[in-house]
Amino acid sequence: MASSCLSFLFLFIGLHAADGFMHFATDRCVFNSSELKDMEFIRSYYYNKMEVTRFSSKVNKHVGFTELGVRNAAYWNNNTSLMAMMRAQKERYCLPHIQVLYRAVLTKSAPPYVRLRSVTPPRGKHSSMLVCSVFDFFPQKIIVRWTRDGRPETSGVTSTDELADGDWYYQVHSHLEYTPSTSREKISCVVEHISLSKPLVTDWDPSMPESERNKFAIGASGLVLGLTLSLAGFIYYQRKARGGRILVPNN
């Protein structure tokens, strides 16, 4: 899994003068596992929205980025008690928060759902193209592959990277360019993910192109709607005819 970042606001002190000077600091933990060795504690000091000094557990000291920051870094690095406290922050501050986060979120998984469709291939390419779109899965790592009649299909396959949706979920799209065979063949999109107990196999039905299926569905819906309206009109006419009949008395 790509590196993750957990951030917490540590200190905020505002000193507002005529020009709006401001100083604040943030603590954050950067990590790619729940192991202490894979964590980094960072404290950044800002003045007027510019980072002037930073302590990183990887560098193990303060580093200045401006004239003021360099002076501060030199002063703090010579403070033995302050440096001992800063060097302990990765274990004291990052480790417990990250372990809680892993238990609450990062150990969970969400199964994907698959949409398999045909699209028009670029000009000059194969006569047909299928797209296997996989949505709403977590964690990020996933395998999407193609088979033809049960055998792996790798020719004409291109795939996107796993795309983050911004809500912890991901999506990925795999394209297969191919020339349809005269014989009945079975093309499938196969998805493997940690949330699945077995590979998720979605078969393509080439009996009717998707555009034709859409036209058929629209036509059928229109026919049903027309019949419904005709029947409703006929019933209304019959009821009105019976209610408006003139009765002639017998002589």
C-alpha positions in Angstrom: 0.0 0.0 0.0 1.3 3.5 -0.8 2.5 5.6 2.1 -0.2 7.1 4.3 -0.1 10.2 6.4 -1.7 10.9 9.7 -1.7 14.5 10.8 -2.7 16.2 14.1 -2.6 19.9 14.9 -0.2 20.3 17.9 0.0 24.0 18.6 -1.6 27.1 17.3 -0.6 30.6 18.6 -1.8 33.7 16.7 -0.1 37.0 17.1 -2.0 39.5 15.2 -0.4 42.8 14.4 -1.0 45.4 11.7 0.4 43.0 9.1 -1.2 39.9 10.6 1.9 37.9 11.7 1.1 34.4 12.7 3.1 31.5 14.2 1.9 27.9 14.5 3.3 24.3 14.6 1.9 20.9 13.5 2.8 17.3 14.3 2.3 14.6 11.8 3.2 10.9 11.4 4.0 9.4 8.0 3.9 5.6 7.7 3.5 2.6 5.4 2.9 0.0 8.1 2.1 -0.3 11.8 5.7 -1.2 12.6 7.7 1.5 14.4 10.6 1.3 12.0 8.2 2.3 9.1 7.1 5.5 10.8 8.4 9.1 10.7 7.5 11.8 13.2 7.6 15.4 11.8 7.1 18.6 13.6 6.9 21.7 11.4 7.1 25.3 12.6 5.5 28.0 10.5 5.8 31.8 10.5 3.5 33.8 8.3 2.3 30.6 6.5 5.9 29.7 5.6 7.7 26.7 7.1 10.8 27.9 8.9 12.0 24.9 10.9 11.3 21.2 10.9 12.2 18.3 13.1 12.2 14.8 11.5 12.8 11.6 13.2 14.6 10.4 10.1 17.1 13.2 10.2 17.0 13.1 14.0 17.4 16.9 14.4 15.9 20.3 13.6 16.5 21.8 10.2 16.0 25.5 9.3 14.7 26.8 6.0 15.0 30.5 6.6 17.4 32.7 8.5 15.1 32.7 11.5 14.6 28.9 11.1 18.3 28.2 11.0 18.9 30.1 14.2 16.0 28.3 15.9 17.3 24.9 14.7 20.8 25.5 16.0 19.5 26.6 19.4 17.0 23.7 19.8 19.5 21.1 18.6 21.8 22.1 21.5 19.0 21.7 24.0 19.6 18.1 25.4 16.3 17.7 27.2 14.3 19.0 24.2 16.1 16.7 21.8 15.4 13.7 24.0 11.7 14.6 24.1 11.6 15.1 20.3 13.4 11.8 19.6 10.9 9.9 21.7 7.8 11.3 19.9 7.7 8.7 17.2 7.2 5.9 19.8 5.1 8.0 22.2 3.0 9.9 19.7 2.9 8.1 16.4 2.9 4.4 17.4 -0.4 4.4 19.4 -2.3 6.6 17.0 -1.3 4.5 13.9 -2.0 1.2 15.6 -5.6 2.5 16.4 -6.0 3.6 12.8 -4.9 0.3 11.4 -7.3 -1.6 13.6 -10.2 0.8 12.9 -9.7 1.3 9.1 -6.7 -0.1 7.3 -7.3 -3.8 8.2 -10.8 -3.6 6.7 -11.6 -4.4 3.1 -14.4 -3.7 0.7 -15.3 -6.0 -2.2 -15.4 -4.6 -5.8 -18.2 -4.6 -8.2 -17.6 -5.1 -11.9 -19.1 -3.6 -15.1 -18.2 -5.3 -18.4 -19.2 -3.4 -21.6 -18.2 -3.0 -25.2 -16.9 0.3 -26.7 -15.9 1.5 -30.1 -12.1 1.0 -30.5 -9.9 3.7 -31.8 -9.6 4.0 -35.6 -7.1 1.5 -37.0 -7.3 -0.8 -34.1 -9.1 -4.2 -33.7 -12.7 -4.5 -34.7 -13.9 -4.9 -31.1 -13.0 -3.6 -27.6 -14.2 -4.6 -24.2 -13.8 -2.6 -21.0 -13.8 -4.2 -17.6 -14.5 -1.5 -15.0 -14.0 -2.4 -11.3 -15.4 0.0 -8.7 -15.5 0.7 -4.9 -12.8 -1.7 -3.7 -10.4 -1.3 -0.7 -7.5 -1.8 -0.1 -5.8 -0.6 -3.3 -4.0 -3.7 -4.5 -6.0 -5.7 -7.0 -5.5 -8.0 -10.0 -7.7 -7.6 -13.2 -7.0 -10.1 -16.0 -8.8 -11.5 -19.0 -9.4 -15.1 -20.2 -10.7 -16.5 -23.5 -12.3 -19.9 -23.3 -10.6 -20.4 -19.9 -7.1 -19.5 -21.1 -5.2 -16.3 -20.1 -5.5 -13.5 -22.7 -2.7 -10.9 -22.6 -2.6 -9.7 -26.2 -4.3 -6.3 -26.7 -4.8 -5.7 -23.0 -4.2 -2.2 -21.4 -5.1 -1.2 -17.9 -5.2 2.0 -15.9 -3.5 2.4 -12.5 -5.7 2.0 -9.4 -7.5 5.4 -9.2 -8.4 6.8 -5.8 -11.9 8.1 -5.4 -11.0 10.3 -2.5 -13.2 8.4 0.0 -10.8 5.4 0.7 -12.2 3.5 -2.3 -10.5 2.8 -5.6 -11.4 2.0 -9.2 -9.5 0.5 -12.1 -10.3 0.0 -15.8 -8.9 -2.7 -18.1 -9.3 -2.7 -21.9 -9.2 -5.7 -24.2 -8.9 -5.2 -28.0 -9.7 -8.3 -30.0 -11.1 -9.6 -33.3 -14.3 -11.6 -32.8 -14.1 -15.3 -33.8 -16.6 -17.0 -36.0 -16.9 -19.8 -33.4 -18.7 -19.2 -30.1 -16.0 -18.1 -27.6 -16.2 -17.2 -24.0 -14.4 -14.0 -22.9 -14.3 -13.2 -19.2 -12.9 -10.5 -16.9 -11.4 -12.0 -13.8 -10.9 -9.9 -10.6 -8.8 -11.0 -7.6 -8.9 -9.0 -4.4 -8.2 -9.6 -0.7 -11.9 -9.0 0.0 -12.9 -12.0 -2.2 -12.9 -15.6 -1.1 -12.5 -16.6 -4.8 -11.9 -14.8 -8.1 -14.8 -12.7 -9.3 -15.5 -13.9 -12.9 -17.7 -11.8 -15.2 -18.5 -13.3 -18.6 -19.1 -11.3 -21.8 -22.3 -12.1 -23.7 -21.6 -11.4 -27.4 -25.0 -12.4 -28.6 -26.0 -8.8 -29.1 -23.8 -5.7 -29.1 -24.4 -3.4 -26.2 -25.8 -0.6 -28.5 -28.3 -3.0 -30.0 -29.3 -4.2 -26.5 -29.9 -0.6 -25.4 -32.0 0.0 -28.5 -34.0 -3.2 -27.9 -34.6 -2.2 -24.2 -35.7 1.3 -25.2 -38.0 -0.1 -27.9 -39.5 -2.7 -25.6 -40.1 -0.1 -22.9 -41.9 2.2 -25.5 -44.1 -0.7 -26.7 -45.2 -1.6 -23.1 -45.9 2.1 -22.4 -47.9 2.4 -25.6 -50.0 -0.7 -24.8 -50.6 0.5 -21.3 -51.8 3.9 -22.5 -54.0 2.4 -25.2 -55.6 0.0 -22.7 -56.2 2.9 -20.2 -57.9 4.9 -23.0 -60.1 2.0 -24.0 -61.3 1.4 -20.5 -62.0 5.1 -20.0 -64.0 5.3 -23.2 -66.1 2.2 -22.3 -66.9 3.6 -18.8 -67.9 7.0 -20.3 -70.1 5.4 -23.0 -72.0 3.4 -20.4 -72.5 6.4 -18.1 -73.7 8.8 -20.8 -76.3 6.4 -22.4 -79.8 8.0 -23.0 -82.6 5.8 -21.6 -85.9 5.7 -23.6 -89.1 4.7 -21.6 -91.1 1.7 -22.8 -94.6 2.5 -24.3 
